[in-house]
């Protein structure tokens, strides 16, 4: 039985699949199997996978296009390794990835999952930006109340954990965020603070229908997490939370009414956590402060504070930080 099963779902990724497979063959850690499932590709992806003769590589096929969640869960069922690592068919694992993650999980038996930092590249492999994510367990737990903080192609999970907690079919387009949120309630999770994954970003527009489905699933995750704080948000509060989580800049974000509502929402979260102690207290307050500062100052159009004077912006930030750190202790 191999130490690590690398799991790769494939659908019409023939252009990049060879590079992804080669990146696993090039790993400094060698006790692995690579399980590939072709999910009904029509572009010759199956031929690309089958040309590899390395005995550690297994190529399987779905009987028809079943979708990503089904395919990932089938990969989990097919895997034989102690640890399960994912790699999407258009991404790349850098040579030390598996070795570093195995070393971490072997030494930290109280952790169920670890991801890594990464670099985002475009369709042609050109560097776009760093992906430096929350790495400490407490930070990850708090950040997951707002957004996903893992690169799917970077994660390695203990096999027994993932077999007990597979991907949920009722969270399409948000199944990874749902999984990490659920696991964080039970286990410790980490990101290794080293770039070990190349994540490929494709400039394609998501359809409105898919965007609405994804937002609906994400909102269900939010509501589930808020319930732990005994918070049942209004539609307006859910919109505010979605905005500061997605880092979007919708119309009206800079008006005084919005900022007042945002401030009230963050204080509400802080007060609830003070009472129910779901999250580490100081880490949670720091996370809320970061979200407030980001909402006020991240982009240049927001620095106009959205038509408010910068001096008022600084005063408002400082006031909320004092409230979160001292009045909610």
C-alpha positions as CSV (number, residue, x, y, z in Angstrom):
1,X,0.0,0.0,0.0
2,X,1.5,3.4,-0.9
3,X,1.9,6.1,1.7
4,X,0.1,8.7,-0.5
5,X,-2.6,8.4,-3.1
6,X,-2.7,11.4,-5.5
7,X,-6.2,11.8,-6.8
8,X,-6.8,13.5,-10.2
9,X,-10.2,14.0,-11.7
10,X,-10.0,14.7,-15.5
11,X,-12.5,16.4,-17.8
12,X,-11.3,17.8,-21.1
13,X,-7.9,18.9,-19.8
14,X,-5.7,17.3,-22.5
15,X,-3.8,20.5,-23.1
16,X,-2.4,20.5,-19.5
17,X,-2.8,17.0,-18.3
18,X,0.7,15.8,-19.2
19,X,2.3,18.7,-17.2
20,X,0.1,17.8,-14.2
21,X,1.1,14.1,-14.3
22,X,4.8,14.9,-14.9
23,X,4.8,17.1,-11.8
24,X,3.8,14.0,-9.7
25,X,6.4,11.8,-11.4
26,X,9.0,14.5,-10.5
27,X,8.2,14.5,-6.8
28,X,11.2,13.9,-4.4
29,X,8.8,11.7,-2.4
30,X,8.3,8.5,-4.3
31,X,6.0,6.3,-2.3
32,X,2.8,7.3,-4.1
33,X,0.2,6.1,-6.5
34,X,-1.6,8.4,-8.9
35,X,-5.2,7.6,-9.5
36,X,-6.8,9.3,-12.5
37,X,-10.4,9.2,-13.4
38,X,-11.5,10.4,-16.8
39,X,-15.0,11.8,-16.4
40,X,-16.2,11.5,-20.0
41,X,-13.7,13.7,-21.7
42,X,-14.1,14.3,-25.4
43,X,-10.8,16.0,-26.2
44,X,-8.4,13.0,-26.0
45,X,-7.5,13.4,-22.3
46,X,-7.9,9.7,-21.9
47,X,-5.2,9.1,-24.5
48,X,-2.8,11.5,-22.8
49,X,-3.2,9.6,-19.5
50,X,-2.9,6.1,-21.0
51,X,0.4,6.8,-22.6
52,X,2.1,6.7,-19.2
53,X,3.6,3.4,-18.3
54,X,4.7,4.1,-14.7
55,X,3.2,1.2,-12.7
56,X,2.3,3.7,-9.9
57,X,-0.3,5.3,-12.2
58,X,-3.8,3.9,-12.5
59,X,-6.2,5.3,-15.2
60,X,-9.9,4.7,-14.7
61,X,-13.0,6.0,-16.5
62,X,-16.6,6.9,-15.5
63,X,-19.3,5.3,-17.6
64,X,-20.4,8.8,-18.6
65,X,-19.8,12.4,-17.5
66,X,-20.7,12.3,-13.8
67,X,-19.4,15.6,-12.6
68,X,-16.7,16.7,-10.3
69,X,-18.2,15.8,-6.9
70,X,-19.1,12.2,-8.0
71,X,-15.6,11.8,-9.5
72,X,-13.7,13.1,-6.4
73,X,-15.7,10.8,-4.2
74,X,-15.0,7.8,-6.5
75,X,-11.3,8.7,-6.3
76,X,-11.5,8.6,-2.5
77,X,-13.1,5.1,-2.8
78,X,-10.5,3.9,-5.2
79,X,-7.5,5.2,-3.2
80,X,-5.4,2.9,-1.1
81,X,-2.9,5.3,0.5
82,X,-2.7,6.4,4.1
83,X,-2.8,10.0,2.9
84,X,-4.9,11.4,0.0
85,X,-3.6,14.3,-2.0
86,X,-5.5,16.1,-4.7
87,X,-4.3,17.7,-7.9
88,X,-6.6,19.1,-10.6
89,X,-5.6,18.1,-14.1
90,X,-4.5,21.6,-15.1
91,X,-2.5,22.4,-12.0
92,X,1.1,21.6,-11.0
93,X,2.7,20.2,-7.8
94,X,6.2,21.5,-7.3
95,X,8.8,18.8,-6.5
96,X,8.9,19.0,-2.7
97,X,5.1,19.2,-2.2
98,X,4.4,15.6,-1.2
99,X,7.5,15.2,0.9
100,X,6.8,18.4,2.9
101,X,3.2,17.4,3.5
102,X,3.9,13.9,4.5
103,X,6.5,15.1,6.9
104,X,4.0,17.5,8.5
105,X,1.2,15.0,8.9
106,X,3.6,12.3,10.2
107,X,4.8,14.8,12.9
108,X,1.5,16.4,13.7
109,X,-0.9,13.5,14.3
110,X,-3.6,15.9,15.7
111,X,-3.9,17.5,12.2
112,X,-6.2,16.0,9.6
113,X,-5.4,18.1,6.6
114,X,-2.7,20.4,5.3
115,X,-2.6,22.5,2.2
116,X,0.2,24.8,0.9
117,X,0.7,28.3,-0.4
118,X,0.8,28.6,-4.1
119,X,1.3,30.8,-7.2
120,X,-1.5,31.6,-9.6
121,X,-0.6,31.2,-13.3
122,X,-2.6,31.8,-16.4
123,X,-3.5,29.4,-19.3
124,X,-0.1,29.9,-20.8
125,X,1.8,29.3,-17.5
126,X,2.6,33.0,-16.9
127,X,2.8,34.1,-13.3
128,X,-0.1,36.2,-12.0
129,X,0.2,36.5,-8.2
130,X,1.1,34.8,-5.0
131,X,-1.5,32.8,-3.0
132,X,-0.3,33.3,0.5
133,X,-3.2,31.9,2.7
134,X,-3.9,31.6,6.4
135,X,-1.6,29.0,7.7
136,X,-2.2,28.6,11.5
137,X,-5.1,26.5,12.6
138,X,-6.9,29.3,14.6
139,X,-6.6,31.7,11.6
140,X,-8.0,29.1,9.2
141,X,-10.9,28.4,11.4
142,X,-11.8,32.1,11.7
143,X,-11.2,32.8,8.0
144,X,-13.5,29.9,6.9
145,X,-16.4,31.9,8.4
146,X,-15.9,34.3,5.5
147,X,-14.2,32.4,2.6
148,X,-12.3,29.3,1.5
149,X,-8.7,29.5,2.5
150,X,-7.3,26.4,0.8
151,X,-6.1,25.7,-2.8
152,X,-7.9,22.5,-3.7
153,X,-4.9,21.2,-5.7
154,X,-2.7,21.7,-2.6
155,X,-4.5,19.7,0.0
156,X,-3.4,16.4,1.6
157,X,-5.9,14.7,4.0
158,X,-5.7,11.6,6.2
159,X,-7.5,8.9,4.3
160,X,-9.7,7.7,7.2
161,X,-10.9,11.3,7.7
162,X,-11.9,11.9,4.1
163,X,-13.6,8.5,3.8
164,X,-15.8,9.5,6.8
165,X,-16.4,13.0,5.5
166,X,-16.6,12.9,1.6
167,X,-17.6,15.8,-0.6
168,X,-21.3,16.7,-0.3
169,X,-23.3,16.4,-3.5
170,X,-25.7,19.1,-2.4
171,X,-23.1,21.9,-2.5
172,X,-22.2,22.1,-6.3
173,X,-19.6,24.7,-7.1
174,X,-18.9,25.2,-3.4
175,X,-18.1,21.6,-2.4
176,X,-14.5,22.3,-1.4
177,X,-15.5,25.2,0.8
178,X,-18.2,23.1,2.4
179,X,-15.8,20.3,3.1
180,X,-13.1,22.5,4.7
181,X,-15.7,24.2,6.8
182,X,-17.1,20.9,8.1
183,X,-13.7,19.5,8.8
184,X,-12.5,22.6,10.6
185,X,-15.3,22.1,13.2
186,X,-13.9,18.7,14.1
187,X,-10.2,18.6,13.3
188,X,-7.1,20.8,13.1
189,X,-6.2,22.1,9.6
190,X,-3.1,23.9,8.3
191,X,-1.5,25.4,5.3
192,X,2.3,25.0,4.9
193,X,3.7,28.6,4.4
194,X,5.7,27.7,1.3
195,X,4.8,27.8,-2.4
196,X,4.4,24.2,-3.4
197,X,1.5,24.4,-5.9
198,X,0.8,26.2,-9.2
199,X,-2.9,27.0,-9.6
200,X,-4.0,27.7,-13.1
201,X,-6.6,30.5,-13.6
202,X,-8.6,30.4,-16.8
203,X,-10.2,33.7,-18.0
204,X,-13.7,32.3,-18.5
205,X,-16.9,33.9,-17.5
206,X,-19.2,31.9,-15.2
207,X,-22.8,31.8,-16.4
208,X,-25.3,33.8,-14.3
209,X,-27.1,30.5,-13.5
210,X,-24.0,29.0,-12.1
211,X,-23.1,32.1,-10.2
212,X,-26.5,32.1,-8.5
213,X,-26.2,28.4,-7.7
214,X,-22.7,28.9,-6.2
215,X,-23.9,32.0,-4.2
216,X,-26.8,30.0,-2.9
217,X,-24.6,27.1,-1.7
218,X,-22.1,29.6,-0.1
219,X,-24.9,31.3,1.7
220,X,-26.1,27.9,3.1
221,X,-22.5,27.4,4.5
222,X,-22.6,30.8,6.1
223,X,-25.9,30.2,7.7
224,X,-24.7,26.8,9.1
225,X,-21.6,28.5,10.6
226,X,-23.6,31.4,12.0
227,X,-26.0,28.9,13.7
228,X,-23.0,27.9,15.9
229,X,-22.9,31.5,17.1
230,X,-26.7,31.5,17.6
231,X,-27.0,34.1,14.8
232,X,-29.7,33.9,12.2
233,X,-29.0,36.7,9.8
234,X,-31.5,38.9,8.0
235,X,-31.2,39.0,4.2
236,X,-29.5,42.4,4.5
237,X,-26.9,41.0,7.0
238,X,-26.2,38.1,4.6
239,X,-25.6,40.5,1.8
240,X,-23.1,42.5,3.9
241,X,-21.3,39.3,5.0
242,X,-21.1,38.1,1.4
243,X,-19.6,41.4,0.3
244,X,-16.8,41.5,2.9
245,X,-16.2,37.8,2.3
246,X,-15.9,38.0,-1.5
247,X,-14.1,41.3,-1.5
248,X,-16.4,42.7,-4.1
249,X,-17.1,46.4,-4.5
250,X,-20.8,46.8,-5.2
251,X,-22.7,50.0,-5.8
252,X,-23.3,51.9,-2.6
253,X,-20.6,50.3,-0.6
254,X,-19.1,53.6,0.3
255,X,-22.2,55.3,1.7
256,X,-22.5,56.0,5.4
257,X,-25.5,53.7,5.8
258,X,-23.6,50.8,4.5
259,X,-20.6,51.4,6.7
260,X,-22.8,51.7,9.7
261,X,-24.5,48.4,8.9
262,X,-21.1,46.7,8.3
263,X,-19.8,48.0,11.6
264,X,-22.9,46.7,13.4
265,X,-22.6,43.3,11.8
266,X,-19.0,42.8,12.7
267,X,-19.7,43.9,16.3
268,X,-22.6,41.4,16.4
269,X,-20.3,38.6,15.3
270,X,-17.8,39.6,18.0
271,X,-20.4,39.8,20.7
272,X,-21.8,36.4,19.8
273,X,-18.4,34.8,19.9
274,X,-17.7,36.4,23.2
275,X,-20.8,34.6,24.5
276,X,-20.6,31.2,22.8
277,X,-16.8,30.9,22.4
278,X,-16.9,29.1,19.1
279,X,-13.6,30.7,17.8
280,X,-10.4,31.6,19.5
281,X,-11.2,35.1,21.0
282,X,-8.2,37.2,20.0
283,X,-7.8,35.5,16.6
284,X,-11.5,36.1,15.8
285,X,-11.3,39.8,16.8
286,X,-8.2,40.2,14.6
287,X,-10.1,38.5,11.7
288,X,-13.0,40.9,12.1
289,X,-10.7,43.9,12.2
290,X,-9.0,42.8,9.0
291,X,-12.3,42.5,7.2
292,X,-13.2,46.0,8.4
293,X,-9.9,47.5,7.3
294,X,-10.1,45.8,4.0
295,X,-13.6,47.0,3.3
296,X,-12.5,50.6,4.0
297,X,-9.0,50.7,2.5
298,X,-8.1,47.8,0.2
299,X,-8.8,49.4,-3.2
300,X,-8.1,52.9,-4.3
301,X,-11.8,53.5,-5.0
302,X,-12.5,52.4,-1.5
303,X,-9.8,54.7,-0.1
304,X,-12.1,57.6,-1.3
305,X,-14.0,55.7,1.4
306,X,-16.1,55.8,-0.9
307,X,-16.5,59.5,-0.9
308,X,-15.7,59.8,2.8
309,X,-12.6,61.7,4.0
310,X,-9.6,59.6,4.7
311,X,-9.3,61.1,8.2
312,X,-12.8,59.8,8.9
313,X,-11.8,56.4,7.5
314,X,-8.9,56.2,9.9
315,X,-11.0,57.4,12.9
316,X,-13.7,54.9,12.1
317,X,-11.3,52.0,11.7
318,X,-9.6,52.8,15.0
319,X,-12.9,53.1,16.8
320,X,-14.1,49.7,15.6
321,X,-10.8,48.1,16.5
322,X,-11.0,49.5,20.0
323,X,-14.5,48.1,20.4
324,X,-13.6,44.7,19.0
325,X,-10.5,44.3,21.2
326,X,-11.6,45.9,24.4
327,X,-15.4,45.9,24.7
328,X,-15.8,42.4,23.4
329,X,-13.1,40.8,25.5
